[in-house]
């Protein structure tokens, strides 16, 4: 017995309408959050007077510069013991790849904000859909 593949069996499965809707909503959330981040970077933050408007009030950028030069965290002593090094490592990587461009760091922060908003949306969607489904099963009995 020989099996032949037909043209219909080789087709890629299409996304269900609900999945497609979630993708579009996630994309919209990402774009809105990114636009909000960009608006804060280029307009809102410079206009406000409540917080310090200097780029690096906590010396994370200085730590990044030190890492990009290859000097490490040695000159920051106790300061690095109070803070996690991942953020200065990210800044150091950006400075090492693209040079010292603080605006690029702010743009990466906006991308992280947008991605975080999408993750929070997805977590909320899964939790509340699961709770709604449980409630529906409970009330159907």
Secondary structure, DSSP 4 states (H G I P E B T S, - for coil): ------HHHHSPPPPPHHHHHHHHHHHHHHHHHHHHHHHIIIIIHHH--SS--STTTTSHHHHHHHHHHT-TTGGGTHHHHTS-SHHHHHHHHHHHHH-S-HHHHHHHHHHHHHHHHHHHHHHHHHHHHHHHHHHHHHHH-
